[in-house]
Amino acid sequence: MTLSPFKLDEMIAVRNSLGIAEEKTGDFYKYSVSQWRRHKYEVKTLKKLKKHEIAPDAFALLNKGSRAVDRFDSKTKNRDYYFICLQDHNILNALGRDVDLNLLSLMVYIFTHELVHIVRFCNFNQRFDTPGHNQKKEEQVVHQTTYEILKKLNLPKMNYVLESYRSHRICDRDLS
């Protein structure tokens, strides 16, 4: 089976959606620009993924690594670093199956969801390597938080995307 990567025009939408997700997530957590810089992550699309980073049934995978810190005043030699591994092929397949989906809105949701995970891991609200029985609860919390962040965002088809994830949330409670 051939895996289709994003085309140039789709990459523009992906880039724009990351900016929106960073802004909305930062606003929700009341982060300054310098606070965001402490949360180190990189986005990888299908063309840059290694074989083990390709998933058959996810829109994105979040991987964790570490990078050397080369600052003189740093107290640690290594810093956690996250990789948001977009699954272009699965995202494009979903868009092809559901005419009501929109790439920009779906990507804003995906990025916001992954950024919420990163914030929770970096703030020690949750361990990255949480055991299986706690992963489902973590996903529910993250979907609920993602909803709270994006529920007032006025983008085409955003309400449709939010409603699509309704069953993944804990309940309809307000986290703000």
HELIX and SHEET records of a PDB file:
HELIX    1   1 LEU A    8  TYR A   29  1                                  22    
HELIX    2   2 VAL A   33  ARG A   37  1                                   5    
HELIX    3   3 LEU A   46  LYS A   48  5                                   3    
HELIX    4   4 LYS A   51  GLU A   53  5                                   3    
HELIX    5   5 ASP A   88  ARG A   97  1                                  10    
HELIX    6   6 LEU A  103  CYS A  122  1                                  20    
HELIX    7   7 GLY A  132  LEU A  150  1                                  19    
HELIX    8   8 MET A  158  SER A  164  1                                   7    
HELIX    9   9 ARG A  166  HIS A  168  5                                   3    
SHEET    1   A 3 TYR A  41  LYS A  44  0                                        
SHEET    2   A 3 ASN A  78  LEU A  86  1                                        
SHEET    3   A 3 ALA A  60  ALA A  68 -1                                        
END                                                                             
